Amino acid sequence: MDIWFINCNDRVHVRAASIHGMLWLQTHFESSHWEAISSEQVILSKCNATMLANDAREDGLILNAVPEIAYSL
């Protein structure tokens, strides 16, 4: 597994799951966002996450998508 896409409401939490996933994400985000990537704080709209996932799949990365998660307080 290289990248996780975790759906929550209308957003998708993106997490690198391998060094390949981390390096790939760094090539798709500006360096000012790298800290957020390494801290697992990247949240995208579903549309942007779908485009990112398609690019990652085309580049041969292994993805895992969690259909929906609800958080209780």
C-alpha positions as CSV (number, residue, x, y, z in Angstrom):
1,M,0.0,0.0,0.0
2,D,1.4,3.4,-1.0
3,I,-1.4,5.9,-0.3
4,W,-4.6,5.8,1.7
5,F,-7.7,7.8,0.6
6,I,-10.1,8.0,3.6
7,N,-13.6,9.4,2.9
8,C,-15.3,11.4,5.5
9,N,-18.4,13.5,4.7
10,D,-17.5,15.6,1.6
11,R,-13.8,15.4,2.1
12,V,-11.0,12.9,1.7
13,H,-8.1,12.5,4.1
14,V,-4.9,11.5,2.1
15,R,-2.2,9.6,3.9
16,A,1.1,8.3,2.6
17,A,1.5,4.6,3.6
18,S,4.9,4.0,2.2
19,I,8.1,5.9,1.2
20,H,7.0,5.6,-2.4
21,G,3.7,7.2,-1.6
22,M,5.3,10.0,0.4
23,L,7.8,10.8,-2.4
24,W,5.0,10.6,-5.0
25,L,2.8,13.0,-3.0
26,Q,5.8,15.4,-2.6
27,T,6.1,15.6,-6.4
28,H,2.4,16.6,-6.6
29,F,2.3,19.3,-3.9
30,E,4.4,22.4,-3.4
31,S,7.2,22.2,-0.8
32,S,5.1,24.4,1.5
33,H,2.7,21.5,1.9
34,W,5.2,18.8,2.7
35,E,5.0,19.2,6.4
36,A,1.2,18.6,6.2
37,I,1.8,15.5,4.1
38,S,4.3,14.1,6.6
39,S,2.0,14.9,9.5
40,E,-1.0,13.2,7.7
41,Q,-3.0,16.5,7.7
42,V,-3.9,16.6,4.0
43,I,-7.6,16.8,3.4
44,L,-9.0,17.3,-0.2
45,S,-12.4,17.7,-1.8
46,K,-13.7,14.4,-3.3
47,C,-13.2,15.8,-6.8
48,N,-9.5,16.7,-6.2
49,A,-8.9,13.4,-4.4
50,T,-10.3,11.5,-7.3
51,M,-8.0,13.3,-9.8
52,L,-5.0,12.6,-7.5
53,A,-5.9,9.0,-7.1
54,N,-6.3,8.5,-10.9
55,D,-2.8,10.1,-11.4
56,A,-1.3,7.9,-8.7
57,R,-2.9,4.7,-10.2
58,E,-1.6,5.6,-13.6
59,D,1.9,6.0,-12.1
60,G,1.7,2.5,-10.7
61,L,1.1,3.3,-7.0
62,I,-1.0,0.9,-4.9
63,L,-4.0,2.7,-3.3
64,N,-6.5,1.9,-0.7
65,A,-9.7,3.8,-0.4
66,V,-11.9,3.6,2.8
67,P,-15.5,4.1,1.7
68,E,-16.7,6.3,4.5
69,I,-15.8,7.0,8.1
70,A,-17.8,8.8,10.7
71,Y,-16.2,10.2,13.8
72,S,-18.0,10.4,17.1
73,L,-17.3,13.0,19.6
